[in-house]
Amino acid sequence: MPNVNPKNWKVYGSTNLDGHHALQVCSVNQHSLLWADAGWATVQQRKRKIMMNIRKSEERGHANHGWLDSYHTFSFADYNDPKHENFRALRVINEDFIAPGKGFGTHPHRDMEIITYMLSGALQHKDSMGNGRVIRAGEAQYMAAGTGVMHSEFNPKNDEAAHLLQIWIVPDETGVKPRYAEKSLAAAETGKWHLVTSKTGRDGSIAIHQDADLWLAKLEPGQKVAHALASKRHAWLHVAEGRVTVNGQELTAGDAAAFEGRNPAEVKALDRAQVLLFDLN
């Protein structure tokens, strides 16, 4: 570790919250390093206060039903974790692997914003609004369940699992008219953030019933992106694929980090990676 004079640091707190990592520190010079305990790597910032809570992949709930292998970031079905019911309006992030030719039969949803992002393979969707579509890697699908909708989801391939993230966001109003939309990010430029959803549908994003900006970044090794939060905003960052550092902390696929207040998320890819960031009120 570099020779660091501790007199140049003011430490406001180093805490382990409910078994997860948290660090709050402010440097008083331009470039400084701090080595912390209990799973923390070296954190380097410039005149900046850092607060980041880590949720490791192996801490998620897990259910293997044979045809469906699913990892739950938040409480879902038989996985109940009172410490991880949600993050703000973000209610579900399930990483699903659906076996070839298998899937979810027709089932109902109501009053939920549902987003599916395909990582590999394909998923065939049919719903009671009359939509029928096969979505593939790099495509995002949105459904406002609203007053109620029926749909099914199947893997149409016979030789490849469907790998996807299913995301549920609690709407800011109930009883809305069900709606369906899609957005392709298969050819999205690497090394930058792409807005997938927003409250108003700005910049070509999908409009949803919640003040929730969902950003996606595809990164090649060495590429960097950063996201600064506005006042009173909150962020949840999920590593979908690959290996990255987030504010100096190494995270791998399935790991997540929560940010509060004005603290930035600075992401650097160590491998080819995909990262999702939820900017929430």
Backbone as CSV, one residue per row, in Angstrom:
resi,resn,N_x,N_y,N_z,CA_x,CA_y,CA_z,C_x,C_y,C_z
1,MET,0.840,-1.195,0.000,0.000,0.000,0.000,0.875,1.245,0.000
2,PRO,0.485,2.316,-0.710,1.272,3.531,-0.726,1.426,4.110,0.667
3,ASN,2.470,4.893,0.855,2.705,5.559,2.127,1.744,6.729,2.251
4,VAL,0.806,6.622,3.171,-0.233,7.627,3.325,-0.152,8.212,4.726
5,ASN,-0.162,9.512,4.806,-0.145,10.176,6.093,-1.565,10.284,6.624
6,PRO,-1.915,9.581,7.710,-3.292,9.610,8.209,-3.733,10.974,8.684
7,LYS,-2.790,11.899,8.898,-3.188,13.233,9.301,-3.955,13.967,8.202
8,ASN,-3.824,13.466,6.968,-4.527,14.093,5.848,-5.963,13.615,5.707
9,TRP,-6.428,12.748,6.636,-7.766,12.190,6.516,-8.616,12.565,7.721
10,LYS,-9.881,12.820,7.465,-10.879,12.916,8.521,-11.884,11.797,8.283
11,VAL,-11.966,10.862,9.197,-12.865,9.726,9.040,-14.149,9.999,9.813
12,TYR,-15.269,10.022,9.117,-16.550,10.308,9.739,-17.273,9.041,10.173
13,GLY,-16.825,7.892,9.727,-17.453,6.657,10.177,-17.123,5.513,9.268
14,SER,-16.882,4.345,9.834,-16.700,3.119,9.069,-17.541,2.063,9.745
15,THR,-18.600,1.622,9.068,-19.627,0.821,9.729,-19.952,-0.397,8.903
16,ASN,-20.359,-1.468,9.571,-20.877,-2.647,8.895,-22.358,-2.714,9.191
17,LEU,-23.207,-2.487,8.187,-24.647,-2.413,8.366,-25.298,-3.732,8.014
18,ASP,-25.834,-4.412,9.043,-26.568,-5.653,8.825,-25.758,-6.656,8.012
19,GLY,-24.471,-6.724,8.276,-23.647,-7.695,7.581,-23.149,-7.240,6.244
20,HIS,-23.458,-6.016,5.849,-23.027,-5.503,4.561,-22.060,-4.350,4.781
21,HIS,-21.315,-4.023,3.745,-20.218,-3.098,3.891,-20.689,-1.668,3.698
22,ALA,-20.222,-0.777,4.583,-20.529,0.644,4.430,-19.311,1.445,4.828
23,LEU,-19.077,2.519,4.111,-17.924,3.361,4.404,-18.295,4.803,4.169
24,GLN,-17.901,5.664,5.103,-18.145,7.089,4.945,-16.861,7.797,5.352
25,VAL,-16.260,8.520,4.427,-14.974,9.142,4.697,-14.796,10.360,3.811
26,CYS,-14.055,11.319,4.275,-13.809,12.523,3.481,-12.334,12.866,3.544
27,SER,-11.693,13.038,2.386,-10.292,13.422,2.366,-10.176,14.926,2.494
28,VAL,-9.041,15.377,3.018,-8.827,16.811,3.149,-7.723,17.298,2.224
29,ASN,-7.144,16.379,1.421,-6.234,16.839,0.386,-6.714,16.327,-0.959
30,GLN,-5.951,16.616,-2.004,-6.459,16.365,-3.354,-6.488,14.883,-3.703
31,HIS,-5.455,14.132,-3.310,-5.392,12.724,-3.631,-5.004,11.971,-2.369
32,SER,-5.855,11.037,-1.928,-5.546,10.256,-0.740,-6.111,8.863,-0.882
33,LEU,-5.580,7.944,-0.065,-6.037,6.562,-0.074,-6.333,6.138,1.344
34,LEU,-7.307,5.259,1.501,-7.603,4.695,2.813,-7.787,3.202,2.673
35,TRP,-7.177,2.433,3.575,-7.395,0.994,3.600,-8.326,0.682,4.753
36,ALA,-9.450,0.056,4.480,-10.417,-0.265,5.525,-10.534,-1.766,5.685
37,ASP,-11.185,-2.200,6.760,-11.274,-3.617,7.097,-12.530,-4.249,6.511
38,ALA,-12.709,-5.534,6.796,-13.940,-6.292,6.557,-14.417,-6.207,5.119
39,GLY,-13.552,-6.596,4.184,-13.987,-6.720,2.805,-13.813,-5.485,1.967
40,TRP,-13.370,-4.388,2.543,-13.178,-3.173,1.750,-11.837,-3.191,1.040
41,ALA,-11.835,-2.742,-0.178,-10.595,-2.527,-0.914,-10.187,-1.068,-0.747
42,THR,-9.085,-0.704,-1.377,-8.637,0.682,-1.307,-9.625,1.579,-2.042
43,VAL,-10.001,2.661,-1.408,-10.938,3.619,-1.989,-10.187,4.905,-2.259
44,GLN,-10.280,5.412,-3.482,-9.581,6.638,-3.845,-10.581,7.627,-4.411
45,GLN,-10.630,8.809,-3.830,-11.516,9.857,-4.322,-10.812,11.196,-4.165
46,ARG,-11.379,12.248,-4.758,-10.819,13.594,-4.686,-11.813,14.500,-3.979
47,LYS,-11.461,14.916,-2.758,-12.283,15.833,-1.972,-13.751,15.432,-2.031
48,ARG,-14.027,14.187,-1.718,-15.368,13.684,-1.934,-15.754,12.734,-0.818
49,LYS,-16.960,12.849,-0.368,-17.490,11.965,0.656,-18.122,10.752,-0.011
50,ILE,-17.822,9.553,0.479,-18.276,8.320,-0.148,-19.201,7.576,0.811
51,MET,-20.309,7.070,0.311,-21.177,6.187,1.090,-21.727,5.140,0.152
52,MET,-21.344,3.898,0.357,-21.726,2.836,-0.560,-21.988,1.568,0.235
53,ASN,-23.158,0.988,0.067,-23.515,-0.286,0.688,-23.483,-1.373,-0.371
54,ILE,-22.796,-2.458,-0.080,-22.599,-3.535,-1.049,-23.532,-4.699,-0.735
55,ARG,-24.152,-5.236,-1.764,-24.972,-6.449,-1.670,-24.326,-7.473,-2.597
56,LYS,-23.653,-8.488,-2.026,-22.919,-9.460,-2.819,-23.859,-10.484,-3.454
57,SER,-23.434,-10.999,-4.591,-24.238,-11.965,-5.331,-24.648,-13.162,-4.485
58,GLU,-23.687,-13.685,-3.694,-23.969,-14.891,-2.914,-24.921,-14.640,-1.746
59,GLU,-25.204,-13.375,-1.450,-26.150,-13.054,-0.388,-27.600,-13.083,-0.883
60,ARG,-27.801,-13.174,-2.171,-29.152,-13.180,-2.727,-29.877,-14.485,-2.402
61,GLY,-31.202,-14.425,-2.476,-31.973,-15.652,-2.384,-31.777,-16.489,-3.633
62,HIS,-31.953,-17.816,-3.506,-31.736,-18.712,-4.642,-32.779,-19.816,-4.626
63,ALA,-33.376,-20.063,-5.773,-34.344,-21.154,-5.919,-34.097,-21.847,-7.253
64,ASN,-33.822,-23.144,-7.197,-33.618,-23.935,-8.416,-34.766,-24.921,-8.552
65,HIS,-35.625,-24.668,-9.551,-36.799,-25.511,-9.783,-36.569,-26.505,-10.924
66,GLY,-35.318,-26.652,-11.331,-35.020,-27.530,-12.458,-35.114,-26.767,-13.762
67,TRP,-36.318,-26.468,-14.188,-36.511,-25.703,-15.429,-36.193,-24.226,-15.246
68,LEU,-36.229,-23.755,-13.971,-35.960,-22.358,-13.655,-34.947,-22.276,-12.530
69,ASP,-33.828,-21.597,-12.802,-32.816,-21.329,-11.779,-32.805,-19.824,-11.559
70,SER,-33.192,-19.383,-10.346,-33.461,-17.964,-10.127,-32.748,-17.444,-8.890
71,TYR,-32.191,-16.231,-9.021,-31.515,-15.552,-7.918,-32.270,-14.265,-7.618
72,HIS,-32.591,-14.046,-6.342,-33.457,-12.942,-5.939,-32.671,-11.907,-5.132
73,THR,-32.560,-10.689,-5.659,-31.909,-9.612,-4.916,-32.750,-9.188,-3.723
74,PHE,-34.072,-9.186,-3.885,-34.999,-8.809,-2.822,-35.969,-9.967,-2.555
75,SER,-36.678,-9.880,-1.427,-37.626,-10.933,-1.064,-38.547,-11.249,-2.236
76,PHE,-38.731,-12.555,-2.466,-39.564,-12.979,-3.598,-39.983,-14.425,-3.368
77,ALA,-41.285,-14.692,-3.588,-41.822,-16.052,-3.446,-41.441,-16.614,-2.070
78,ASP,-40.749,-17.765,-2.031,-40.407,-18.389,-0.755,-39.187,-17.778,-0.087
79,TYR,-38.499,-16.865,-0.778,-37.354,-16.188,-0.180,-37.835,-14.936,0.524
80,ASN,-37.672,-14.915,1.845,-38.142,-13.780,2.639,-36.988,-13.227,3.454
81,ASP,-36.572,-12.020,3.140,-35.493,-11.357,3.859,-35.987,-9.971,4.263
82,PRO,-36.402,-9.798,5.525,-36.944,-8.502,5.960,-35.976,-7.345,5.771
83,LYS,-34.663,-7.624,5.711,-33.678,-6.559,5.521,-33.557,-6.150,4.057
84,HIS,-34.114,-6.974,3.174,-34.009,-6.694,1.738,-35.344,-6.963,1.053
85,GLU,-36.331,-6.162,1.441,-37.644,-6.256,0.815,-37.689,-5.451,-0.486
86,ASN,-36.957,-4.364,-0.507,-36.992,-3.447,-1.647,-35.888,-2.417,-1.450
87,PHE,-35.694,-1.582,-2.471,-34.874,-0.377,-2.352,-35.674,0.745,-2.991
88,ARG,-36.218,1.638,-2.131,-37.126,2.668,-2.616,-38.279,2.003,-3.388
89,ALA,-38.538,2.427,-4.625,-39.620,1.827,-5.418,-39.190,0.558,-6.139
90,LEU,-37.911,0.227,-6.080,-37.406,-0.976,-6.736,-37.752,-2.192,-5.880
91,ARG,-38.625,-3.041,-6.374,-39.155,-4.152,-5.575,-38.520,-5.498,-5.898
92,VAL,-38.180,-5.744,-7.167,-37.671,-7.055,-7.575,-36.542,-6.891,-8.590
93,ILE,-35.452,-7.616,-8.375,-34.483,-7.913,-9.431,-34.225,-9.408,-9.345
94,ASN,-34.783,-10.148,-10.265,-34.562,-11.591,-10.341,-33.681,-11.899,-11.544
95,GLU,-32.599,-12.618,-11.295,-31.772,-13.120,-12.387,-32.233,-14.546,-12.675
96,ASP,-32.831,-14.757,-13.842,-33.452,-16.032,-14.190,-32.707,-16.732,-15.315
97,PHE,-32.574,-18.051,-15.159,-32.102,-18.941,-16.217,-33.239,-19.917,-16.494
98,ILE,-33.832,-19.831,-17.685,-34.983,-20.669,-18.041,-34.520,-21.724,-19.030
99,ALA,-34.770,-22.979,-18.711,-34.307,-24.096,-19.531,-34.959,-24.073,-20.912
100,PRO,-34.291,-24.649,-21.916,-34.860,-24.706,-23.267,-36.255,-25.326,-23.277
101,GLY,-37.166,-24.665,-23.977,-38.520,-25.173,-24.132,-39.411,-25.021,-22.919
102,LYS,-38.921,-24.388,-21.866,-39.689,-24.234,-20.629,-40.051,-22.777,-20.403
103,GLY,-40.923,-22.544,-19.405,-41.274,-21.165,-19.114,-42.440,-21.043,-18.160
104,PHE,-42.922,-19.821,-18.040,-44.031,-19.491,-17.152,-45.333,-19.552,-17.948
105,GLY,-46.251,-20.374,-17.508,-47.564,-20.401,-18.139,-48.325,-19.118,-17.875
106,THR,-49.503,-18.992,-18.478,-50.290,-17.771,-18.340,-50.621,-17.495,-16.870
107,HIS,-50.294,-16.279,-16.435,-50.496,-15.897,-15.034,-50.779,-14.403,-14.974
108,PRO,-51.395,-13.934,-13.872,-51.810,-12.523,-13.796,-50.790,-11.630,-13.098
109,HIS,-50.853,-10.332,-13.430,-50.155,-9.276,-12.700,-51.098,-8.089,-12.569
110,ARG,-50.865,-7.300,-11.530,-51.677,-6.111,-11.314,-50.839,-5.050,-10.604
111,ASP,-50.986,-3.797,-11.006,-50.366,-2.652,-10.344,-48.873,-2.851,-10.077
112,MET,-48.161,-3.138,-11.149,-46.705,-3.264,-11.060,-46.105,-2.884,-12.407
113,GLU,-44.949,-2.201,-12.371,-44.180,-1.888,-13.565,-43.148,-3.000,-13.742
114,ILE,-43.233,-3.741,-14.841,-42.410,-4.937,-15.035,-41.494,-4.728,-16.240
115,ILE,-40.202,-4.890,-15.994,-39.189,-4.708,-17.041,-38.370,-5.989,-17.141
116,THR,-38.214,-6.486,-18.344,-37.375,-7.652,-18.597,-36.218,-7.230,-19.487
117,TYR,-35.000,-7.578,-19.070,-33.826,-7.290,-19.888,-33.122,-8.599,-20.193
118,MET,-32.968,-8.896,-21.485,-32.385,-10.162,-21.910,-30.863,-10.057,-21.961
119,LEU,-30.197,-11.005,-21.308,-28.741,-11.069,-21.326,-28.247,-12.048,-22.382
120,SER,-28.931,-13.160,-22.562,-28.596,-14.113,-23.632,-29.807,-14.991,-23.894
121,GLY,-29.819,-15.619,-25.057,-30.950,-16.463,-25.422,-32.137,-15.648,-25.888
122,ALA,-33.329,-16.228,-25.707,-34.552,-15.583,-26.195,-35.707,-15.906,-25.260
123,LEU,-36.734,-15.063,-25.294,-37.923,-15.247,-24.470,-39.151,-14.870,-25.286
124,GLN,-40.102,-15.782,-25.354,-41.350,-15.545,-26.086,-42.417,-15.041,-25.121
125,HIS,-42.968,-13.879,-25.419,-43.962,-13.225,-24.560,-45.301,-13.162,-25.279
126,LYS,-46.379,-13.495,-24.553,-47.739,-13.297,-25.046,-48.562,-12.742,-23.893
127,ASP,-49.463,-11.785,-24.196,-50.264,-11.205,-23.120,-51.696,-10.942,-23.568
128,SER,-52.534,-10.596,-22.591,-53.960,-10.386,-22.831,-54.243,-9.066,-23.542
129,MET,-53.211,-8.235,-23.756,-53.376,-7.022,-24.549,-53.228,-7.308,-26.039
130,GLY,-52.870,-8.559,-26.384,-52.711,-8.944,-27.779,-51.287,-8.903,-28.278
131,ASN,-50.340,-8.652,-27.380,-48.936,-8.608,-27.778,-48.340,-10.011,-27.818
132,GLY,-47.566,-10.270,-28.837,-46.830,-11.520,-28.952,-45.481,-11.239,-29.586
133,ARG,-44.400,-11.561,-28.870,-43.089,-11.129,-29.333,-42.018,-12.022,-28.742
134,VAL,-40.951,-12.268,-29.501,-39.765,-12.939,-28.989,-38.696,-11.865,-28.800
135,ILE,-38.242,-11.694,-27.558,-37.178,-10.724,-27.291,-35.863,-11.480,-27.122
136,ARG,-34.776,-10.824,-27.539,-33.457,-11.465,-27.563,-32.433,-10.616,-26.813
137,ALA,-31.229,-11.123,-26.758,-30.166,-10.467,-25.989,-30.049,-8.986,-26.344
138,GLY,-29.989,-8.155,-25.312,-29.847,-6.721,-25.519,-31.160,-5.985,-25.681
139,GLU,-32.282,-6.672,-25.550,-33.582,-6.022,-25.687,-34.263,-5.917,-24.328
140,ALA,-34.945,-4.788,-24.125,-35.703,-4.545,-22.907,-37.187,-4.527,-23.238
141,GLN,-37.965,-5.165,-22.391,-39.411,-5.226,-22.562,-40.085,-4.641,-21.330
142,TYR,-41.126,-3.862,-21.534,-41.830,-3.201,-20.427,-43.307,-3.533,-20.483
143,MET,-43.881,-3.760,-19.311,-45.313,-3.981,-19.208,-45.831,-3.286,-17.958
144,ALA,-46.780,-2.361,-18.132,-47.494,-1.778,-17.004,-48.698,-2.670,-16.739
145,ALA,-48.687,-3.360,-15.591,-49.774,-4.305,-15.310,-51.074,-3.583,-14.982
146,GLY,-50.981,-2.452,-14.298,-52.142,-1.608,-14.059,-53.353,-2.343,-13.511
147,THR,-54.487,-2.173,-14.175,-55.746,-2.770,-13.709,-55.763,-4.286,-13.817
148,GLY,-54.785,-4.845,-14.494,-54.674,-6.302,-14.572,-54.351,-6.778,-15.969
149,VAL,-53.410,-7.726,-16.044,-53.012,-8.288,-17.323,-52.626,-9.752,-17.109
150,MET,-52.856,-10.568,-18.110,-52.421,-11.971,-18.121,-51.318,-12.098,-19.155
151,HIS,-50.276,-12.866,-18.813,-49.233,-13.095,-19.810,-48.494,-14.393,-19.540
152,SER,-47.761,-14.837,-20.559,-46.929,-16.036,-20.447,-45.552,-15.709,-20.990
153,GLU,-44.541,-16.454,-20.520,-43.162,-16.254,-20.954,-42.501,-17.622,-21.096
154,PHE,-42.009,-17.918,-22.295,-41.377,-19.210,-22.572,-40.073,-19.023,-23.316
155,ASN,-39.171,-19.949,-23.090,-37.932,-20.003,-23.858,-38.209,-20.784,-25.133
156,PRO,-38.179,-20.136,-26.309,-38.535,-20.827,-27.549,-37.410,-21.689,-28.112
157,LYS,-36.218,-21.591,-27.553,-35.088,-22.350,-28.090,-35.030,-23.738,-27.476
158,ASN,-34.492,-24.672,-28.257,-34.370,-26.044,-27.761,-32.941,-26.415,-27.394
159,ASP,-32.023,-25.455,-27.502,-30.616,-25.780,-27.258,-29.882,-24.720,-26.435
160,GLU,-30.602,-23.741,-25.870,-29.948,-22.671,-25.125,-30.877,-22.140,-24.042
161,ALA,-30.335,-21.967,-22.841,-31.113,-21.370,-21.759,-31.353,-19.887,-22.048
162,ALA,-32.460,-19.377,-21.560,-32.735,-17.945,-21.603,-32.218,-17.335,-20.311
163,HIS,-31.345,-16.337,-20.435,-30.755,-15.662,-19.279,-31.249,-14.227,-19.273
164,LEU,-31.906,-13.823,-18.209,-32.555,-12.523,-18.187,-32.618,-11.954,-16.780
165,LEU,-32.874,-10.663,-16.721,-33.203,-9.979,-15.478,-34.664,-9.570,-15.550
166,GLN,-35.445,-9.965,-14.539,-36.815,-9.459,-14.440,-36.860,-8.480,-13.280
167,ILE,-37.368,-7.290,-13.570,-37.333,-6.159,-12.650,-38.768,-5.690,-12.403
168,TRP,-39.113,-5.516,-11.146,-40.416,-4.953,-10.791,-40.202,-3.635,-10.069
169,ILE,-40.940,-2.617,-10.485,-40.916,-1.306,-9.842,-42.341,-0.961,-9.423
170,VAL,-42.501,-0.537,-8.171,-43.824,-0.177,-7.665,-44.263,1.127,-8.323
171,PRO,-45.444,1.179,-8.922,-45.878,2.400,-9.618,-46.255,3.498,-8.627
172,ASP,-46.265,4.741,-9.114,-46.668,5.859,-8.266,-48.166,6.119,-8.335
173,GLU,-48.870,5.340,-9.144,-50.330,5.369,-9.161,-50.838,3.987,-9.528
174,THR,-51.977,3.622,-8.979,-52.558,2.313,-9.239,-53.758,2.449,-10.170
175,GLY,-54.157,1.305,-10.720,-55.347,1.282,-11.561,-55.175,1.921,-12.922
176,VAL,-53.954,1.988,-13.421,-53.729,2.574,-14.744,-54.069,1.547,-15.830
177,LYS,-54.215,2.036,-17.038,-54.485,1.148,-18.165,-53.222,0.347,-18.492
178,PRO,-53.316,-0.974,-18.623,-52.134,-1.784,-18.968,-51.500,-1.310,-20.280
179,ARG,-50.184,-1.430,-20.340,-49.461,-0.930,-21.513,-48.218,-1.774,-21.737
180,TYR,-47.777,-1.840,-22.988,-46.623,-2.656,-23.380,-45.683,-1.807,-24.230
181,ALA,-44.376,-1.995,-24.039,-43.392,-1.285,-24.864,-42.087,-2.078,-24.879
182,GLU,-41.242,-1.760,-25.853,-39.935,-2.408,-25.984,-38.878,-1.367,-26.335
183,LYS,-37.634,-1.718,-26.046,-36.510,-0.872,-26.457,-35.321,-1.787,-26.700
184,SER,-34.702,-1.665,-27.858,-33.531,-2.482,-28.179,-32.259,-1.734,-27.828
185,LEU,-31.398,-2.411,-27.078,-30.077,-1.885,-26.752,-28.995,-2.835,-27.249
186,ALA,-29.374,-3.711,-28.185,-28.429,-4.709,-28.697,-27.217,-4.063,-29.346
187,ALA,-27.430,-2.929,-30.007,-26.332,-2.250,-30.690,-25.890,-0.997,-29.945
188,ALA,-26.218,-0.912,-28.652,-25.882,0.276,-27.875,-24.371,0.483,-27.826
189,GLU,-23.945,1.724,-27.982,-22.523,2.071,-27.945,-21.940,1.756,-26.577
190,THR,-20.751,1.206,-26.547,-20.104,0.902,-25.278,-19.479,2.162,-24.682
191,GLY,-19.243,2.106,-23.368,-18.544,3.197,-22.701,-19.395,4.399,-22.374
192,LYS,-20.726,4.251,-22.372,-21.598,5.368,-22.023,-22.905,4.819,-21.454
193,TRP,-23.613,5.666,-20.721,-24.918,5.297,-20.177,-26.010,5.479,-21.232
194,HIS,-26.966,4.563,-21.222,-28.138,4.642,-22.096,-29.385,4.592,-21.214
195,LEU,-30.285,5.557,-21.398,-31.491,5.639,-20.586,-32.540,4.663,-21.127
196,VAL,-32.946,3.725,-20.287,-33.904,2.687,-20.691,-35.325,3.099,-20.340
197,THR,-35.541,3.546,-19.092,-36.863,3.995,-18.659,-36.745,5.322,-17.926
198,SER,-37.852,6.069,-17.907,-37.935,7.306,-17.129,-39.409,7.630,-16.925
199,LYS,-39.677,8.557,-16.032,-41.058,8.958,-15.761,-41.708,9.584,-16.987
200,THR,-40.942,10.401,-17.719,-41.517,11.177,-18.827,-41.243,10.579,-20.200
201,GLY,-40.409,9.538,-20.274,-40.045,8.981,-21.570,-39.050,9.839,-22.328
202,ARG,-38.253,10.606,-21.601,-37.322,11.530,-22.252,-36.203,10.779,-22.970
203,ASP,-35.641,11.440,-23.953,-34.463,10.958,-24.691,-34.661,9.550,-25.259
204,GLY,-35.877,9.278,-25.699,-36.147,7.995,-26.333,-36.317,6.832,-25.383
205,SER,-36.405,7.092,-24.086,-36.600,6.014,-23.110,-38.074,5.610,-23.054
206,ILE,-38.332,4.506,-22.375,-39.701,4.043,-22.173,-40.302,4.802,-20.991
207,ALA,-41.467,5.408,-21.169,-42.150,6.108,-20.080,-42.807,5.098,-19.155
208,ILE,-42.565,5.229,-17.853,-43.158,4.324,-16.871,-43.878,5.132,-15.794
209,HIS,-44.672,4.441,-14.986,-45.446,5.099,-13.937,-44.663,5.150,-12.631
210,GLN,-43.505,5.763,-12.674,-42.688,5.976,-11.482,-41.520,6.887,-11.858
211,ASP,-41.078,7.682,-10.900,-39.910,8.537,-11.114,-38.665,7.685,-10.909
212,ALA,-38.409,6.830,-11.882,-37.305,5.872,-11.803,-36.575,5.853,-13.138
213,ASP,-35.380,6.393,-13.145,-34.533,6.327,-14.336,-33.716,5.045,-14.286
214,LEU,-33.866,4.205,-15.274,-33.042,2.998,-15.400,-32.029,3.236,-16.513
215,TRP,-30.752,3.162,-16.149,-29.651,3.358,-17.088,-28.922,2.042,-17.308
216,LEU,-28.428,1.842,-18.524,-27.623,0.673,-18.873,-26.303,1.134,-19.463
217,ALA,-25.210,0.512,-19.030,-23.901,0.755,-19.634,-23.291,-0.577,-20.042
218,LYS,-22.866,-0.667,-21.312,-22.077,-1.796,-21.792,-20.624,-1.342,-21.838
219,LEU,-19.737,-2.120,-21.252,-18.359,-1.680,-21.090,-17.376,-2.720,-21.598
220,GLU,-16.392,-2.248,-22.327,-15.240,-3.060,-22.691,-14.168,-2.866,-21.614
221,PRO,-13.232,-3.810,-21.479,-12.207,-3.679,-20.453,-11.504,-2.318,-20.508
222,GLY,-11.424,-1.669,-19.350,-10.773,-0.374,-19.246,-11.690,0.818,-19.421
223,GLN,-12.880,0.626,-19.978,-13.801,1.746,-20.147,-14.402,2.158,-18.806
224,LYS,-14.736,3.449,-18.690,-15.264,4.001,-17.455,-16.541,4.799,-17.729
225,VAL,-17.452,4.755,-16.765,-18.619,5.642,-16.766,-18.829,6.137,-15.342
226,ALA,-19.475,7.279,-15.200,-19.781,7.828,-13.884,-21.205,8.363,-13.889
227,HIS,-21.840,8.318,-12.721,-23.205,8.833,-12.595,-23.304,9.601,-11.289
228,ALA,-23.618,10.889,-11.368,-23.784,11.731,-10.187,-25.267,11.878,-9.879
229,LEU,-25.617,11.705,-8.635,-27.007,11.812,-8.222,-27.376,13.255,-7.913
230,ALA,-28.591,13.629,-8.272,-29.116,14.924,-7.863,-29.475,14.877,-6.386
231,SER,-29.727,16.033,-5.807,-30.073,16.102,-4.389,-31.312,15.258,-4.088
232,LYS,-31.242,14.520,-2.999,-32.340,13.690,-2.492,-32.680,12.517,-3.414
233,ARG,-31.754,12.141,-4.294,-31.939,10.957,-5.134,-31.156,9.787,-4.548
234,HIS,-31.503,8.592,-4.973,-30.904,7.360,-4.462,-30.649,6.427,-5.638
235,ALA,-29.572,5.662,-5.564,-29.225,4.791,-6.688,-28.949,3.375,-6.226
236,TRP,-29.355,2.436,-7.060,-29.023,1.025,-6.909,-28.328,0.593,-8.194
237,LEU,-27.107,0.117,-8.072,-26.329,-0.332,-9.229,-26.214,-1.847,-9.183
238,HIS,-26.553,-2.494,-10.298,-26.514,-3.956,-10.392,-25.562,-4.365,-11.517
239,VAL,-24.595,-5.202,-11.184,-23.680,-5.723,-12.201,-24.352,-6.926,-12.853
240,ALA,-24.738,-6.771,-14.106,-25.453,-7.841,-14.810,-24.496,-8.887,-15.369
241,GLU,-23.363,-8.434,-15.881,-22.360,-9.337,-16.453,-20.972,-8.757,-16.226
242,GLY,-19.989,-9.644,-16.108,-18.606,-9.213,-16.089,-18.101,-8.824,-14.710
243,ARG,-17.034,-8.046,-14.724,-16.329,-7.655,-13.503,-15.925,-6.196,-13.630
244,VAL,-16.236,-5.403,-12.596,-15.984,-3.968,-12.619,-15.453,-3.529,-11.262
245,THR,-14.952,-2.301,-11.206,-14.771,-1.635,-9.928,-15.784,-0.511,-9.843
246,VAL,-16.352,-0.323,-8.661,-17.293,0.759,-8.397,-16.734,1.571,-7.243
247,ASN,-16.327,2.791,-7.530,-15.639,3.623,-6.549,-14.487,2.871,-5.889
248,GLY,-13.760,2.100,-6.708,-12.592,1.384,-6.236,-12.864,0.008,-5.681
249,GLN,-14.120,-0.362,-5.462,-14.489,-1.662,-4.902,-14.803,-2.629,-6.046
250,GLU,-14.141,-3.775,-6.073,-14.381,-4.740,-7.146,-15.700,-5.468,-6.929
251,LEU,-16.505,-5.493,-7.989,-17.781,-6.199,-7.989,-17.847,-7.104,-9.213
252,THR,-18.519,-8.234,-9.058,-18.682,-9.176,-10.147,-20.167,-9.385,-10.436
253,ALA,-20.468,-10.152,-11.472,-21.848,-10.359,-11.907,-22.728,-10.808,-10.733
254,GLY,-23.862,-10.134,-10.586,-24.793,-10.424,-9.506,-24.619,-9.536,-8.298
255,ASP,-23.460,-8.895,-8.161,-23.235,-7.958,-7.054,-23.994,-6.659,-7.308
256,ALA,-24.239,-5.922,-6.218,-24.936,-4.640,-6.328,-24.371,-3.664,-5.311
257,ALA,-24.614,-2.373,-5.560,-24.177,-1.321,-4.643,-25.264,-0.264,-4.570
258,ALA,-25.542,0.201,-3.351,-26.522,1.261,-3.135,-25.795,2.547,-2.791
259,PHE,-26.284,3.653,-3.354,-25.699,4.970,-3.128,-26.787,5.906,-2.626
260,GLU,-26.407,6.797,-1.748,-27.356,7.750,-1.185,-26.888,9.176,-1.465
261,GLY,-27.857,10.105,-1.476,-27.549,11.516,-1.588,-26.797,11.869,-2.854
262,ARG,-25.758,12.683,-2.710,-25.036,13.193,-3.869,-23.846,12.331,-4.240
263,ASN,-23.680,11.196,-3.615,-22.488,10.390,-3.842,-22.489,9.776,-5.235
264,PRO,-21.377,9.839,-5.935,-21.330,9.365,-7.320,-21.055,7.875,-7.433
265,ALA,-21.469,7.309,-8.527,-21.077,5.947,-8.893,-20.069,6.057,-10.029
266,GLU,-18.855,5.624,-9.771,-17.804,5.646,-10.783,-17.428,4.205,-11.098
267,VAL,-17.683,3.788,-12.320,-17.571,2.388,-12.716,-16.467,2.228,-13.756
268,LYS,-15.594,1.253,-13.522,-14.553,0.916,-14.486,-14.609,-0.580,-14.753
269,ALA,-14.611,-0.958,-16.023,-14.700,-2.363,-16.399,-13.338,-3.039,-16.312
270,LEU,-13.294,-4.180,-15.642,-12.110,-5.032,-15.621,-12.203,-6.104,-16.704
271,ASP,-13.417,-6.528,-17.000,-13.718,-7.436,-18.112,-14.827,-6.786,-18.938
272,ARG,-15.204,-7.425,-20.023,-16.411,-6.977,-20.726,-17.586,-7.097,-19.757
273,ALA,-18.398,-6.054,-19.643,-19.404,-6.015,-18.585,-20.655,-5.278,-19.035
274,GLN,-21.748,-5.555,-18.304,-22.976,-4.781,-18.420,-23.415,-4.394,-17.010
275,VAL,-23.792,-3.130,-16.856,-24.183,-2.600,-15.549,-25.490,-1.848,-15.691
276,LEU,-26.415,-2.093,-14.763,-27.672,-1.353,-14.706,-27.649,-0.445,-13.489
277,LEU,-28.136,0.778,-13.652,-28.213,1.722,-12.541,-29.615,2.299,-12.466
278,PHE,-30.218,2.190,-11.285,-31.555,2.728,-11.016,-31.401,4.022,-10.220
279,ASP,-31.820,5.133,-10.781,-31.780,6.448,-10.144,-33.206,6.741,-9.674
280,LEU,-33.398,6.748,-8.342,-34.740,6.729,-7.757,-34.965,7.929,-6.829
281,ASN,-36.237,8.304,-6.664,-36.536,9.400,-5.746,-36.662,8.899,-4.319
